[in-house]
Amino acid sequence: MKRTFSLIFKILLALCLAVLPQVGAVNAGDIRKPVYAGSFYPGTRSELTTFIEELTDRAKQTNVQNLPHTSIKALIMPHAGYIYSGLTAAHISLVLKENQFNRVIVLAPDHRVGFKGGAISDATAYETPLGLIPLNEDAVRLRRNKYLFQTIPASDRLEHSVEVVLPFLQYFLKKFELIPIVIGPGNIDSYSAALDPLFDKKTLLVASSDLSHYLPYSEAVDRDRKTIQMILNLNAGKLLKQDNAACGKTPILVLINLARRHGWQPVILHYSNSGDTAGDRSRVVGYAAIAFYGGSSMQKNNNTTRHLSKHQGQALGRLARKAIMEKLGLKSAKTESDPMTDNCFQEHRGTFVTLTINKQLRGCIGNLESTESIMAGIKRNAVNAAFHDPRFAPLKADELDQVGIEISILTEPQPLEYRGSKDLLTKLRPHVDGVILRKGTASATFLPQVWEQLPEPEHFLSHLCRKAGLSADTWEKTQLEISTYQVQYFEEEK
């Protein structure tokens, strides 16, 4: 009996130990493992490094004319097997160098699943034979925009168009964080507006795309030449209509949209097709490497296109809290490391300060027009949100520790022309546009963040009409004065 009990006990103990997680072990589910290593590209670090080095040596023999004397902002790269497209992809070595960027956004087309909108992985890192690439925290922030983005596990497991471009980027840039976005059909303006606030000097955009597919060699060369010229001319309209132009047409159209916004100039680095490299010429696939350059044009229109860094945004959050504390007669901690002397804080921009307690609104005041500096606006609006929002009693000192602060920096509002309510619904961009509504002396605005509570445009407009003191269906029955703006916002990190 004792021997039987002892045996049962040992079996139960072994089963318990088997299901206990290993201490300190990395959860493999958090890392997107390479799927196409060993097929699209070499599967070991040494083989992959050697192959990229060989391709790079050949690419550096290319003489690219008239490279601009400004900074690179974006690339178009192919994503086929390296024996086919690797030589063209290696031409990015002509424009990239180690530590040039600390964040890369890869826009890639959906080949495997079929969906609308964008898919963003919820992994913590992507892995290739060259090592891990951590995902940037803004990938999480983008996924909050459920109108545009979601997590699609099947796409994450199966799609190759992100994975295949990563080893080249790792080899040339070394260390960077990644925002991987696989996109299907969607609104190009909405995609562009969602990504626009992320761009700074250390962020690179990569559109992953091959060109024409399975045409005879001479026909493919002619088709690809036309496609490349459309891209170089930033002619999105013609590209949209071009049949069999590029499998990554949507990522390229987003890139063209952003290039037109910021004045980026495209330059062709290399073109080839599979008939030039490792395939026969009866049915070929085309490839191009194109670089987009910008520079001072990133700062054009001054107040409407310049974006603040996360560090600067957090400094503004601390400035808002300090202004509230001073109004309450409380002393604030020193913030010697805050970059409040940065010139950007003296720019005139519209600003809003939003206060919450337990994720519930506690005050929100701002100015839409750029009548004062960012710094002055944040200080004034923080005090007004805390003590002069007519919807709430003045904030008390014992509430302050519970308060969360959100800072919004606005672009200059632009009139939205529309014909009738149906046209208005098609032109509004949920989760992208802040909206100002006016009729006579009645007016109101909702920040883009309000789309999270009111994702349907009809409900959004009805509530905005009520906020302005109008009937909920005014937007349907009357031509209103509508303006839109975009926002870069920061949540205070305590």
C-alpha positions in Angstrom: 0.0 0.0 0.0 2.8 2.4 0.9 4.6 1.6 -2.3 1.5 2.3 -4.3 0.9 5.6 -2.5 4.5 6.5 -3.1 4.3 5.8 -6.8 1.1 7.8 -7.1 2.7 10.7 -5.3 5.8 10.7 -7.5 3.6 10.7 -10.7 1.5 13.6 -9.4 4.6 15.5 -8.4 6.1 15.0 -11.9 3.0 16.2 -13.6 2.9 19.3 -11.4 6.5 20.1 -12.2 5.9 19.6 -15.9 3.3 22.4 -16.1 5.3 24.9 -14.0 6.8 27.6 -16.2 10.6 27.8 -16.2 11.8 30.7 -14.1 13.3 33.5 -16.2 12.4 31.8 -19.5 11.4 34.0 -22.4 7.9 33.5 -23.6 8.3 32.4 -27.2 4.8 33.7 -27.9 6.0 37.2 -27.3 8.6 37.0 -30.2 7.7 36.7 -33.8 10.0 33.9 -35.0 11.4 33.9 -38.5 9.2 31.9 -40.9 11.1 32.3 -44.2 14.7 31.9 -43.0 16.1 29.1 -45.0 13.8 29.6 -48.0 13.5 33.3 -49.0 17.0 34.0 -47.5 19.8 32.0 -45.8 18.8 30.5 -42.5 21.9 31.0 -40.4 23.6 34.1 -39.2 26.9 33.4 -40.9 25.4 32.4 -44.2 23.0 35.4 -44.2 25.8 37.8 -43.4 28.1 36.5 -46.1 25.3 36.6 -48.7 24.3 40.2 -47.8 28.0 41.2 -47.9 28.4 39.7 -51.4 25.3 41.5 -52.6 26.5 44.8 -51.0 29.9 44.6 -52.7 28.1 44.3 -56.1 25.6 47.1 -55.3 28.4 49.5 -54.4 29.7 49.3 -57.9 26.5 51.2 -59.0 27.0 54.9 -59.6 23.8 56.6 -58.5 23.6 60.1 -60.0 22.4 63.3 -58.2 21.7 62.1 -54.7 20.3 65.1 -52.8 22.3 66.7 -50.1 19.5 66.3 -47.6 18.5 63.5 -45.2 16.8 60.3 -46.2 13.2 59.8 -45.0 11.9 56.7 -46.7 12.7 53.7 -48.9 10.9 51.4 -51.3 12.4 47.9 -51.0 11.6 44.5 -52.7 10.6 41.5 -50.6 11.2 38.5 -52.9 13.7 35.7 -52.3 17.2 37.1 -52.1 18.5 35.2 -55.1 16.0 37.2 -57.1 15.6 40.6 -55.5 18.6 40.7 -53.1 20.9 42.7 -55.4 18.3 45.5 -55.8 17.6 45.5 -52.0 21.3 45.7 -51.3 21.4 49.1 -53.0 20.0 50.6 -49.8 23.6 50.3 -48.6 24.3 53.4 -50.7 22.1 55.5 -48.5 22.0 53.8 -45.0 24.6 53.7 -42.3 24.9 52.3 -38.7 22.8 54.1 -36.1 21.3 56.4 -38.7 17.8 55.6 -37.4 16.4 54.3 -34.1 12.9 53.5 -35.4 11.8 51.9 -38.6 8.1 51.8 -39.8 7.7 48.9 -42.3 4.5 49.2 -44.4 4.0 45.9 -46.2 1.2 44.4 -48.3 -1.1 41.5 -47.3 -0.5 38.4 -49.5 -1.8 35.7 -47.3 -5.0 36.4 -45.5 -7.2 39.1 -47.0 -8.5 41.9 -44.9 -9.2 45.6 -44.9 -7.3 48.1 -42.8 -3.9 47.4 -41.2 -2.5 44.6 -39.1 0.1 45.3 -36.4 1.7 42.5 -34.5 1.3 42.3 -30.8 4.7 40.6 -30.4 7.4 42.3 -28.3 10.0 41.6 -31.0 10.7 40.2 -34.4 13.5 37.7 -34.8 15.7 37.0 -37.8 19.0 35.0 -37.9 20.7 38.4 -37.3 19.0 38.8 -33.9 16.0 40.4 -32.2 14.3 43.7 -33.3 12.2 45.1 -30.5 8.8 46.6 -31.4 8.5 50.3 -30.7 5.9 51.4 -28.1 4.1 53.4 -30.8 3.0 50.1 -32.3 0.7 49.7 -29.3 -0.5 53.3 -29.6 -1.4 52.8 -33.3 -3.3 49.6 -32.5 -5.6 51.7 -30.2 -7.0 53.2 -33.4 -9.3 50.3 -34.0 -10.8 52.0 -37.0 -7.6 51.5 -38.9 -5.5 48.9 -37.1 -5.9 45.5 -35.4 -3.9 42.4 -34.5 -4.4 39.5 -37.0 -2.5 36.5 -35.8 -2.8 34.6 -39.1 -1.1 37.5 -40.9 1.6 37.8 -38.3 2.4 34.1 -38.7 2.3 33.8 -42.5 3.1 37.2 -44.1 6.6 37.5 -45.6 6.6 41.1 -46.8 7.8 42.5 -43.5 10.2 39.7 -42.5 12.1 39.6 -45.7 13.2 43.3 -45.7 14.4 43.1 -42.0 17.8 41.4 -42.4 19.0 44.1 -44.8 17.9 46.8 -42.4 19.5 45.0 -39.5 22.8 44.6 -41.4 23.1 48.3 -42.3 21.4 50.1 -39.4 22.4 47.6 -36.6 20.1 48.6 -33.8 16.6 50.0 -34.2 13.0 49.5 -33.0 10.3 48.3 -35.4 6.7 49.2 -36.2 5.5 46.4 -38.6 2.3 47.2 -40.4 0.7 44.9 -43.0 -2.0 46.8 -44.8 -4.9 45.8 -47.0 -7.3 48.1 -48.8 -8.1 51.3 -46.9 -8.2 55.1 -47.0 -4.8 56.4 -48.0 -5.3 59.7 -46.2 -6.3 58.0 -43.0 -3.2 55.7 -43.1 -1.0 58.7 -43.8 -2.5 60.9 -41.1 -2.2 58.2 -38.5 1.5 57.7 -39.3 2.4 61.4 -39.8 2.9 62.3 -36.1 5.6 59.6 -35.8 8.1 61.1 -38.1 11.2 62.7 -36.8 14.9 62.8 -37.8 15.5 59.3 -36.4 12.5 57.5 -38.0 12.7 55.8 -41.4 9.6 54.6 -43.4 10.0 51.5 -45.6 7.4 50.6 -48.2 7.9 46.9 -48.9 6.9 46.0 -52.5 7.8 44.2 -55.6 6.7 45.6 -59.0 4.9 43.8 -61.9 4.3 40.1 -61.7 4.7 37.3 -64.3 5.0 39.3 -67.5 7.4 38.4 -70.3 10.8 40.2 -69.8 10.4 43.0 -72.3 6.8 43.7 -71.3 7.7 43.7 -67.6 10.6 46.2 -68.2 8.2 48.6 -70.0 5.5 48.2 -67.3 8.0 48.7 -64.5 9.6 51.7 -66.2 6.2 53.4 -66.3 5.4 52.5 -62.7 8.8 53.8 -61.4 8.2 57.1 -63.3 4.8 57.5 -61.6 6.5 57.0 -58.3 9.3 59.5 -59.1 6.6 62.0 -60.2 4.6 61.3 -57.0 1.7 60.7 -59.3 -0.6 58.7 -57.1 -3.6 59.0 -59.4 -1.9 57.3 -62.3 -0.4 54.6 -60.1 -3.7 53.8 -58.6 -5.1 53.1 -62.0 -2.1 51.2 -63.3 -2.8 47.5 -63.5 -0.2 44.9 -62.3 2.0 47.8 -61.1 3.1 46.6 -57.7 1.9 44.1 -55.1 2.6 46.8 -52.4 0.7 49.5 -54.2 -1.1 50.6 -51.0 2.1 51.0 -49.0 3.6 53.0 -51.9 0.5 55.2 -52.2 0.8 56.0 -48.5 4.5 56.8 -49.0 3.6 59.1 -51.9 1.0 60.8 -49.8 3.5 61.5 -47.1 6.1 62.6 -49.6 3.7 65.2 -51.1 2.9 66.5 -47.6 6.5 67.0 -46.7 8.2 67.7 -50.0 10.2 64.5 -50.0 12.1 63.9 -53.3 12.4 60.3 -54.7 15.5 59.0 -56.3 15.9 55.6 -58.1 18.8 53.5 -56.7 18.3 50.4 -58.7 16.0 48.4 -60.9 16.0 44.7 -61.9 13.7 41.8 -62.4 14.0 38.1 -61.8 15.0 37.6 -65.4 18.2 39.6 -64.7 19.1 37.5 -61.6 18.0 33.9 -61.1 14.9 33.3 -63.2 14.0 32.7 -66.8 12.6 35.6 -68.9 9.3 34.2 -69.8 7.5 35.2 -66.6 9.4 37.7 -64.4 8.8 39.8 -61.3 10.2 43.4 -61.1 12.1 45.0 -58.2 13.1 48.6 -57.4 15.0 50.3 -54.6 13.9 54.0 -54.4 15.0 56.5 -51.7 13.0 59.5 -50.6 15.0 62.5 -49.4 13.8 65.5 -47.4 15.4 68.0 -45.1 14.4 71.5 -44.3 11.1 70.8 -46.1 10.1 68.7 -43.0 9.7 72.0 -41.3 7.7 73.8 -44.0 4.6 75.6 -42.9 6.3 75.9 -39.6 3.5 75.2 -37.1 1.6 72.6 -39.0 4.2 69.9 -39.7 6.7 70.0 -37.0 6.3 67.2 -34.4 7.5 67.0 -30.9 9.5 64.1 -29.5 8.1 61.9 -26.7 10.7 63.5 -24.3 9.3 67.0 -25.2 5.7 65.8 -24.8 6.5 64.5 -21.3 8.1 67.8 -20.4 4.9 69.5 -21.3 2.9 67.1 -19.2 5.1 68.0 -16.2 4.7 71.7 -17.0 0.9 71.4 -16.9 1.1 69.6 -13.5 3.5 72.2 -12.2 1.1 75.0 -13.2 -1.8 73.3 -11.4 0.2 72.7 -8.3 1.3 76.4 -8.2 -2.3 77.5 -8.5 -3.1 75.2 -5.5 -0.2 76.7 -3.5 1.8 73.4 -3.7 5.5 73.1 -4.3 6.5 71.0 -7.3 9.6 68.9 -7.7 12.5 70.4 -9.7 12.6 69.4 -13.4 16.1 70.3 -14.3 16.2 67.7 -17.1 13.1 69.1 -18.9 14.0 70.6 -22.3 11.8 73.6 -21.8 14.4 75.9 -23.5 13.8 74.1 -26.8 12.8 76.5 -29.5 9.8 74.4 -30.5 8.0 75.4 -27.3 7.9 79.0 -28.5 6.1 78.1 -31.7 2.5 79.3 -31.8 0.2 76.3 -31.9 -3.3 75.4 -30.6 -3.1 73.3 -27.5 -5.5 71.4 -25.2 -5.0 70.0 -21.7 -7.3 67.1 -20.7 -7.6 65.9 -17.1 -8.9 62.5 -16.1 -9.5 60.6 -12.9 -9.9 56.8 -13.2 -10.1 57.3 -17.0 -13.2 59.6 -16.5 -13.1 63.2 -17.8 -12.3 65.7 -15.1 -11.7 68.8 -17.2 -10.7 69.8 -20.7 -9.9 73.3 -22.0 -7.9 74.5 -24.9 -7.5 76.9 -27.8 -7.9 76.0 -31.4 -6.1 78.9 -32.9 -2.3 79.5 -32.7 -2.6 82.7 -30.8 0.2 82.0 -28.2 3.2 79.8 -27.7 2.9 76.1 -26.9 4.4 76.7 -23.5 2.1 79.6 -22.6 -0.9 77.7 -23.9 -0.2 74.6 -21.9 0.2 76.5 -18.7 -3.0 78.5 -19.2 -5.1 75.6 -20.4 -3.9 73.4 -17.5 -5.1 75.9 -15.0 -8.4 76.4 -16.8 -9.0 72.7 -17.2 -8.4 72.2 -13.5 -10.4 75.2 -12.1 -12.5 76.8 -14.8 -14.2 74.0 -16.8 -17.9 74.9 -16.3 -18.8 71.2 -16.3 -16.9 70.4 -13.2 -16.2 71.8 -9.7 -12.7 73.3 -9.3 -10.1 70.7 -8.7 -9.1 70.1 -5.0 -5.6 69.5 -3.7 -6.5 66.0 -2.5 -7.6 65.0 -6.0 -4.3 65.9 -7.7 -2.5 62.7 -7.1 -5.3 60.8 -8.9 -5.3 63.1 -11.9 -4.0 62.0 -15.3 -2.9 64.7 -17.7 -3.0 64.5 -21.5 -1.4 67.2 -23.7 -2.7 67.8 -27.3 -0.8 69.9 -29.8 -2.9 70.9 -32.8 -2.3 71.6 -36.4 -3.8 74.8 -37.9 -7.5 74.1 -38.6 -8.4 73.8 -42.3 -11.9 74.4 -43.8 -13.6 71.2 -45.0 -15.6 71.6 -48.2 -18.4 69.2 -48.6 -21.8 68.9 -50.4 -24.5 67.5 -48.2 -24.4 65.1 -45.2 -23.4 62.0 -47.2 -20.4 63.7 -48.6 -19.5 65.0 -45.2 -19.5 61.4 -43.8 -17.1 60.2 -46.5 -14.7 63.1 -46.0 -14.3 62.8 -42.2 -11.5 60.6 -41.1 -12.3 58.8 -37.8 -9.5 58.7 -35.3 -7.5 61.1 -37.4 -9.4 64.4 -37.6 -10.4 66.7 -34.9 -13.6 68.5 -36.0 -14.8 72.1 -35.4 -18.5 72.7 -36.1 -20.0 76.2 -36.5 -23.5 77.6 -37.2 -23.8 81.3 -36.6 -22.6 81.9 -33.0 -22.9 78.3 -32.1 -19.7 76.3 -32.2 -18.0 73.2 -30.7 -15.1 70.9 -31.2 -14.1 67.3 -30.5 -10.5 66.3 -30.4 -9.6 63.2 -32.5 -9.4 61.2 -29.2 -13.2 61.5 -28.9 -13.5 59.0 -31.8 -12.6 56.3 -29.3 -15.9 56.9 -27.5 -17.9 57.7 -30.7 -16.4 55.7 -33.6 -19.4 56.1 -35.9 -19.3 59.4 -37.9 -23.0 59.9 -37.6 -22.9 59.6 -33.8 -19.8 61.7 -33.6 -21.5 64.6 -35.5 -24.7 64.3 -33.6 -23.0 64.6 -30.2 -20.9 67.4 -31.5 -24.1 69.3 -32.6 -25.5 68.8 -29.1 -22.3 70.1 -27.6 -22.7 73.3 -29.7 -26.3 73.7 -28.4 -27.9 72.5 -31.7 -30.3 69.7 -32.4 -28.6 66.3 -33.0 -29.6 66.1 -36.6 -28.5 69.6 -37.6 -25.6 68.2 -39.5 -28.0 66.2 -41.7 -30.4 69.1 -42.4 -28.2 72.1 -42.6 -24.9 73.0 -44.4 -22.6 73.8 -41.5 -19.2 75.4 -41.4 -16.8 72.5 -40.7 -13.1 72.6 -40.1 -10.7 69.8 -39.3 -7.3 69.6 -37.6 -5.0 66.9 -36.5 -3.4 66.3 -33.1 -0.2 65.0 -31.6 -1.0 64.0 -28.0 1.0 62.8 -25.0 -0.2 61.0 -21.9 1.7 62.0 -18.8 3.9 59.2 -17.4 4.0 59.5 -13.6 
